[in-house]
Amino acid sequence: MKQKLRPLEVTMNLLFFLCGFIAVVFVLFISIYLIVSGLPAIKEIGLVEFLFGTKWASTASEPSFGILPFILTSIYGTAGAIVLGVPVGFMTAVFLAKIAPPKLATAVRTAVDLLAGIPSVVYGLIGMMVLVPAVRELFNLPDGASLFCAIIVLAVMILPSIISVSETALKAVPKEYEEASLALGATHIETVFRVSVPAASSGIAASIVLGIGRAIGEAMAVIMVAGNVANMPSLFSSVRFLTTAVASEMSYASGLQRQALFSIALVLFLFIMLINVILNTLLKRKKG
Amino acid sequence: MKKRTLALMLSAALCVGMLAGCGGGDAGSANSPAGNTNSPAVTESETPDNTTELTGTVVTNGSTSMESVMGSLTEAFREVQPGIQVQYTGSGSGAGITSAQDGTADIGLASRDLKDDETGVKAITVAKDGIAIIINPENPVADLSVEQIAQLATGEITNWSEVGGNDAQVVFIGREAGSGTRDGFESITGTTDNCKYQNELTSTGEVIANVASNPNAIGYASLSAVDDTVKAITVGGVAPSEETVLDGSYAIQRNFNFIVSDSAELSDAAQAFIEWATSADAADLIAGAGAVPVAE
């Protein structure tokens, strides 16, 4: 009986292997493509000049290709989003996992899931039409499109990842830990923050890294609220991120400008890879 | 394990989101010419033209500003003369004129007129590109000179009160580097590479939306795209319109030219394309692509 099934077995094995292989092929293809197309411009411009140059004027008669403003903007923007988004997301996760009555928790969780499903262009659109004018009025600025707006939009966008991953981590804490803590006389809140949260800490850390990955890779929402001028970043000035630097100039770019955009993509790719490595390390440490 | 699966799913969702984000960027530009392709092509095939079915390839090369006009034209021309293939390469007006001079292209494309030292070729104007200067409707300023506009763009004038407006800081909004409209505006006002932008946006629609929402903003946009949400100011007393662009009185405009060689004979295919592009049949297409057609 078993012998007869063999050919089918082999075929299916091969099929599954091929499906699994597709993902690997794409990752390899994208990595190699980015490296091959990103390196020439870096070579031509010079690595130091490219990474630490503070002036980006790609179409000027004497072009200069320094992407330090983009790198710093991406780092500041992501850091800002984490500073605003993590406390809110973490508290929401604690609330959902440990404090909220089940019915309310379900309602909030649905809202969080919906928030995750909103396309980034919608975030951008609402940011552009509502947030940017509001920031302009509130802070009495000539123009609202700024790093500040981008940080707020990104902070909202990373909430769902932080909430769901942290909540799952908190829920996975063995009940015995909490029961022991309660039996020793700790209050419910003490138990949550002294026992559950430390026990879930690596999962919560992973959620933060995931949030960083989402924030640094976001382009569409940011391009609509950040102003996209290649300034060195400051909170209320118009800034350009690594992602938006690629997106905004790609459609008409040619020659060295086009190659330099690939190089920016390569830098961004390295950032994301680094974040993935950190994420994997965190997840592994928790397991071991 | 469960947590890991969720993390993986979230990162998968993230990837999908990133892809979707990338796709959204050029959707707008892809759509605009497609809508207008049918009407003239149909009428053309109905009227028995004296030109017979031609075959061949027409190589065009030059101005990136003319990309959308050329896109609409080549797409529609495929239905008029299915045997002729029109190729477009965007390399810049200067390169377009050179390629017409040395014969590497049948038709050079230039979004400016020929200079005196560019000899051996002649220009055929196929369309005019009018660029409207737009401000928020709440802004009391109604008229500016080209010089004032240039000063606003370069940051020499930073307050609206200097040009008769409210006491408020000027917010200059424009397009991204490489945009044809930006190139047009900067070359006409003589501010190439000197503009101090507060906001660089990737589409005309976004520029208009931003100017509409900010009372201190000034920006530029293709004439055909301007709507009621913003105020197009008069430049040196002339209001922007198709008429003032055509008669040359509106200053912020430029010609879209086909550059052809004086000496070398044009191929039949290239001749047919030029005749068709400058005829009234192509006028709607040119208008649809955001320029002002020259042919009536």
Interface residues (C-beta under 8 A of the other chain):
Chain A: A57 S58 T59 A60 S61 A116 P119 S120 V121 M128 M129 V132 P133 R136 P142 D143 G144 A145 S161 S164 V165 T168 A169 A172 G203 A206 L210 G213 R214 G217 E218 A219 M220 A221 I223 M224 G227 N228 V229 S238 R240 A247 S248 E249 M250 S251 Y252 A253 S254 Q257 L279 L283 K286
Chain B: K2 K3 R4 L6 A7 L10 S11 A13 L14 G17 M18 A20 G21 C22 G24 G25 D26 S29 T64 E67 G90 S91 A168 Q169 V170 V171 I173 E176 A177 G178 S179 G180 T192 D193 Y197 Q198 N199 E200 L201 T202 E206 A209 N210 S213 N214 N216 A217
